């Protein structure tokens, strides 16, 4: 899902390079799974992506 990939890469673009790709990969997989679950529960893919992104929060939420 290109929109999820772009969102995650943009969100974590300022992380140190040494572990950025690993974090991006893990978060992307998690969000894609969330989107798939939301689609299975009846949302459209667009609605599911939007909801997953909103519920994700910000990078600051994870590094405080």
C-alpha positions in Angstrom: 0.0 0.0 0.0 1.8 3.0 -1.3 -0.1 5.5 0.9 0.9 3.7 4.0 4.5 3.3 2.9 4.7 7.1 2.1 3.2 8.0 5.4 5.6 5.8 7.4 8.7 7.0 5.5 7.7 10.6 5.9 6.9 10.1 9.6 10.3 8.5 10.4 12.5 10.4 8.0 14.4 12.2 10.7 15.4 9.1 12.7 19.1 8.2 12.7 20.0 6.1 9.7 21.3 3.2 11.7 17.9 1.8 12.6 15.5 3.8 10.5 14.8 1.1 7.8 14.1 -1.5 10.4 11.6 0.8 12.2 10.0 1.8 8.9 9.6 -1.9 7.9 8.0 -2.9 11.2 5.6 0.0 11.4 4.6 -0.5 7.7 3.8 -4.1 8.3 1.8 -3.3 11.4 -0.2 -0.6 9.7 -0.9 -2.8 6.6 -2.2 -5.5 8.9 -4.4 -2.9 10.7 -5.8 -1.8 7.3 -6.5 -5.4 6.3 -8.4 -6.0 9.5 -10.4 -2.8 9.1 -11.3 -3.8 5.5 -12.4 -7.2 6.7 -14.6 -5.5 9.3 -16.4 -3.6 6.5 -14.5 -0.4 5.8 -13.3 0.5 2.3 -9.6 0.5 1.8 -9.5 4.3 1.7 -11.5 4.5 5.0 -9.3 1.8 6.6 -6.0 3.6 5.6 -7.3 6.9 6.9 -8.4 5.4 10.2 -5.2 3.4 10.7 -3.1 6.6 10.0 -5.2 8.7 12.4 -5.0 6.0 15.1 -1.3 5.7 14.7 -0.7 9.1 16.0 2.7 10.9 15.7 6.3 9.8 16.0 6.5 11.8 19.2 3.9 9.4 20.8 6.4 6.5 20.4 9.6 8.2 21.5 8.5 10.0 24.6 
